[in-house]
Structures are given as C-alpha cells and as structure tokens.
Amino acid sequence: MTKNNLLSEKLNYIGASDTPTHLHLCSYNAEEVQSFQENNLEKIIPSLKEDHINWIQVHGLQNTEMVHQICRHFCIDFLTIQDILNSKHLTKIEEHDTYNVVILKQLLTADSKEFVPQQLCIVQGKDFVLTFTESETDFFNEIHTALEKNVLKIRNRQSDFLLSVILNSVMASFMSIISEMEDQLEDLEELFLSPFPSAADAQPGIEEIQRYRKNYRLIKKCIFPLKEQMSKLLHEENQLLHKANRPFFNDVNDHLQFVLQTLEGCRDLLSAMVDLYLSNNDQRMNGIMKQLTIVSTIFIPLTFLAGIWGMNFQWMPELGWKYGYLFAWILMLAVGTAVYFYFKHKKWY
C-alpha cells in the first residue's frame, strides 16, 4: 500500500539507483568559472559566492539527509524535496516565489539497446541552479565546456539562461532519439513493402514492431506532459525569467514541438507497419493456400482415374491389357502436366 507522504516527516528515496550521493559545484561569473567536487556539503557551502551563479549538481539520491540540507540551504520547501527524491514522479513545472522547479525524464540507452528513464530535477533561483540526477552522468559535460569557453557569453547571463541551456540539452537528446527512431521505422517500412526480400533482409516479425511500440510509449510518457507544462515557464508574470532570455525558452518550446510532431509521425508509421504486417501475413497465407489448391487441383483428375481403375468390376478391358499399367502412368502424367501448364498460362501460379 502506498503511504501518504503528507503524513510523514521522513524523507525516502524512491528509486532503484545505488549511486552514492556526491556533489559537483560550478560557480561562475563573467570573469571566471570555478569547479569543485565533494562528497560533503560542509566543504561545498564555503565555496558558494554571492556575486556568482552557483550551479550545484547532485549525483545520486541515496543520502536523503544531504539532499535535505542542500534544499534547506536554498529555502526549498518540503514537498518539493519529496518530489525530487521520488524517481517515479510525473513530469511537471512549478513556479514558486523564489525559485522554479522542473521535474522531467531523460532517456539513457542500456546494454540491451532499450531506453531506461532517469529523472532529472532542476531548481532555478535568482543566483543558483540545482540539478538532481539519480546516477552519475556525462550529460552536463557539454555545458561545462561551454561555461569554460564562455560560448554565447553564457557566463555573462543570469541563472535562467543556464536553465534554458539545460532544457535545450534535454530536448536535443530527445530530438536525436526520436529522429533516429523515425529513420529506423522508415527502413523497417521499406522491408515490409519489399515484394521480394532477400535472405539478409527478411521481413521482421511482430517482436521487432513491439519493441518500437514499447520505446514509443516510453518516449511519449516522458515528453508529452511537457506540452502543457511548458506554458508555466513562458508566461509574463514569471519574475525569475528575464525578458532578454525568453527567446531561448521559446527555442526550447520549438524543439519540444518538433519532438512531439516527429513522435506523431512515428505513431503513424507504427500503425501502418502493424497493418502491413497483418496484410503480409494474410498475403502469405493466401499464397500458401493457393499453392495447396493448385496441388489439390492437379491431383483431382488423377484421383478420378485411379478411382475408376480401382473399381472391382469383373469386366474392365484395361486390366487385361499388356500395356495398361504404362498407359495409366502416361495418361496421369499428361493430365497433371496439362493442368499445371494451364495454370501457368492463366498466371495463377
């Protein structure tokens, strides 16, 4: 039975990752960027600077007390902390008085080439950004490189720009996944439409279609809720999003719309392939039945002849004929061959 989290003051991590909790601080302004990695919050807090944007990455959520201390230092409310520690939480975006909260899912590729969802929580305040991931990830490496090189003068901008960059990276990841999936589905569709597939490109079975359907449902579950939630960031009353940075959030929304449209295209392709699979199965069965019917039709006159000569009448001239047995074989072969070539002439075989 699921417990009511409003009746408990104890924080619990709800998830499967066993990654030990550790911290990565990236503190930057227009002049410099500094990075620190620690397993102890007390060593990180003195490195926080008031005139910098402080980005704390929390990898691993096993140590709920450390997560609680970090959130309490930035005045994050208790319910939000519970949501951060719940890896099964639905995708959502919330606006609070002093910070914005974004909870969404990333997709990681497992060894079995299946997608594994991982929760990503982002808390953005006036001069800080907190990111919480369930396990170690290199997802932020590109952003760190951009901060070091000050790409697009990222260090000169406010914390909301960093939020837009992280969201854009998430959208770029989904765009890459969904575009690759669309290409694979189109190749799969060509195999289904091929009238004479080679042995190397034999038509795939329903198992492969089901694998793509499973991935489609997983991607949709991760990305579709953002369609409605994104509007909570884009409204004019959000004080933590500066006017100069709003075009970047519009860009994030554009990428989201691209993913959703491509996802709809994948849904249509999957539906079409299911229909093609069933149609090909019916066609294959029709071909088998056609071959069996032709074989049966060839043997019908032969069975008729064998039935006549198998009757037990006393006077049957053929039975006493010296060449009767040879004549029967020649007649049956001639009838069978004639029926076969008749079908070939009619293009029924």
N, C-alpha and C positions, 0 to 999 in steps of 0.2 A: 504494500500500500504506500502511495506517495504521501510524504509528510507535508504539512502546511508550513511553508518557510516563514510565514508571518508569526508563527508561534514558537520560533526558535531563535535564540541569540547566537547559536554556534554556527560558524562558517564551515562548510564542507565543500571540497572539490568534487564535482560530479563529472567524471570523465575517465578515460582509460589510459591516458599518458602517464608514464612513470618518470618523466624527465625532472631532475632536481631543479628547484627554483633558483635562478640566478639572474643578475641584473646587468644591463648594459646602458650606461648613461652617455648620451651625446649632447653636449652643451655648446651652443654656438651663437655668434652674433656676426655682424658684418665684417669684423676684423679677424676672427679666429673660430676654430672648431676644436673641441677637446672631447676625447672619448675615454671612458673608464669602464672596466668590467669588474664586478664584485659579487660575492655571494652573501654579503652582509649589508643591510640597509644603512646601518650607522656609519659605514665608510662612504656611502654614496651621498647622503644628505649634506655633509660639509662641502661637497663639490658643486652643489646647486648654486647658480649665480643669478642674482636678481636682474641684471642687465642682459641676460642671455635667454634664448629659447632652450628650455631643458626637456630633452626627449629621453624618457626612461622606457627601455624595453624590458619587459618581464618575460622570461622564457621558462616555462614550466610553472604549474599552479599547485604543486603538491604542498608547498609551505603556505597554507592559508593565512597564518599569522603575519608573515612578511607582506603578503598581498594586502591584508587589512591595514598594516602600518603605512604602506605606501599610499593607499587611498585616503586614509585618515589624515596624512600629512597634507594632502591636497584638498581636503574637505569634501571627499566623495561620500555620498550617503550610503547607508547600509544596504538598501535594496539594490542599488547599482553594483555593490560589491558581490552580492549574492548572484546577480546576473552574470558578472564576469567569471565567477567560479563554476557556473553551470554551462558545460560544453554543449548541452542539448538545447540551449535557449534559442528561441526563434530570432530571426534577423530583425533588428529594429534600430531606429534612430530616435534619440530623445534629446530635447533641449532643456537644460536646467539653467538656473540663474547665473552660475559662474562657469559652466562647462557644458560641452556637448558630448553625448555618448553615442558611439556607433558600434553595434554588435553584428557581425556578419560572418560568413563562412568562406574559407579558402578550400581549394581542392588540391590535394597532393597526390602524386602518382605512386602507387605501391609497387612492389616487386611483381605482382600478378597483373600489372598494367590496368588495374582498376583504380578508380578515384576514391580517395579517402578524405572526407571532410574534416577540416580543422577550424576551430573557432578563432576568430581574431576580434579582439575588443580594443577600441580606440577611445580614449578620453582626451578631449582637447579643451584646454583652458586658455586664459589670456596669454600666459607666457610659458606654458608647458603642454606637452603631449605625452600621454601614457599609452603604451601598446602592450597587450597581454596575449601571448600565444601559449598553446598547450605544450609544445615541444620546441626543440632547437630548430631554427630555420635560417636559410640564407636569403629569405625573401627580401630583406631590407638592405642587402649589400649594395644594390644599385643606387639606393637613396643615399647611403653613406658616402659613396663615391661622388655623387652629385654635390653633397654638402662640402666635401673636402675641396672640390674643384670650383665650388660656388657657381654651378650651372644655373643659368637664367637668374643669377643673383638671388639664389634661394636663401642665402644667409641674411639678405637684407630685408626679407619679408617676415610677416607675422606668423604665429603658430597655425593659423587657419590654412595658410598656404601649404605647410607641411602635411596637414590633414588631407588636403586635396591631392597632394602628390601620392600619399599612401593609398587613398581610394582609387586614384588613377592606376596605380600599380596592380591593385586587385582587379580592376576592370580589364587591364591589359592581359592579366593572367587568364581571365575568363574568355577574352576575345581570342587568345591563342588556342585555348582548349576547344572552344566551340567552332572555330574556323577549321581546325584540324579534323574535328569530328564531322563537319559538313563535307569536307573533301573525301574522307573515308566512306561516308554514306553514298556520295555520288559515284565513287569507284565500285561500291557494292551494288549500286543500282545498275551500273553497266554490266556487271556479271550476271545479274538476274535477267537483263534484257538480251544478253547474248544468246542467239539461237543455237550455236554450236560451241559451247565452252570447251576449252582444251582440258587435258587431264590436270595440268598445273593450275588452271583457273576454274576448277569445278565449282558449280554453283554452291554458295554457302547454305548452311542449314538454319533452322529456326533458332538454334542456340546462339548463333552469332547475332542474329537480329535482336534476340532477347538481351544480349549483353549491351548493345547500343541503347535499347529501350531503358535498361536499368541506369545507364550513365545519363541518359536524357532526363529521367525523372529526378536523379540526384542533382544535376545542374539546375534544373528548374526549381527544385526545392531551395537551393542555395541563393539563386539570383532573383527569382520572381518577386519575393517580398520587397526587394529594394525599389521596385517600380512605384509603389505607393509611399514608401518611407522616405525616398529622396526628397520629396517636396518639403519635408520638415526642415531640411537644411537650406532650401533655396528661398524661403520667404523673407521678406524685407525686415521683419522685426527681430531676426536673429542678430543680437548685438555682437556676437563673437566672430561673425563673418564680415570681413571688411569689404567695402564696395569694390575696391581695386582687385580683390581676389575672387569675386563672384564669377567672372568669366571662366575661371579654372574649374569651378564646381559645375558650371554649365557644360564644360567639356566632359567632365566625369559623367554627367547625365546623358550626353550624346553617346558616349561609349556604352553606357548601360542600355540605351535604346537599340544600339547596333547588336548587342548580345541578345537582347530579347527578340529582335526581328530574326536574327540568324537561328535562334532557338526554335522559333515558329517554323522556319523553313526545314529544320531538322525533323520536327514533328511531322510535317507533311511528307518528307522523304521516308520516314519510318512507317507511316501509314501506307504509303504507296508500296513499300517493299513487302509489307505483310500481305497486301493484296496480290502482289506479283508472286510471292512465294506460294500462296494458295492457288493462284491461277496456274503456275508452273506445275504444281503437284497434280492439279486436275488434268492439265495437258499431258503430263507424263503418264497418268493413269489411263487417259484416253488412248494414248499411243500403245500402251501395253494391251488394253482391251482390243484395240484394232488389230494388233498382231495376232492375238489369240483367236479373234474372229476369223481372220484370213486362214490361219492354220486349220481351224474347225471347218471352214467352208471348203477347203481343199479336200479334207478327208470325208466330207459328207457323201459325194458320189462314190468314193472308194468303199465306204462302209455299205452303201447301197448295193454295189456289185458283189462285195463279199457276202452280204446278206442273202442275195439271190442264190449264189453258188453254194451257200451253206445250208440251203433247204433240203429236206430229206425226201424229195420226190423220187420215185423209183426210176422214171424215165427222164433223164437230163442228158441230152446228146453230148454236151461239153465234157461230161465226166468220163466218157469213154474215148474221147479224142486223144490221140497221142500227143498233140501239141497244145492241149487245153490249158495246162498249167502255165506254159510260156506265154500263150495268148492272153491269159488273165493278167499276168505281170505287165506285159506290153500295153494292154488296154488301160490298166490302172495308172501306170506312169504317164501315158499320153493324156489321160483325163486330168491328172494332177497338174501336169506341165501346162496344159491348155488353160486351166483355171488360174494358175499363177500368172501367166503372161496376159491374161485378160485383166487381172487386177493391175498389172504394171501399165497396161495400155490406158486404163481408166485413171491412173495416178492415184489409186487408193492405197498403194504400198510403195 
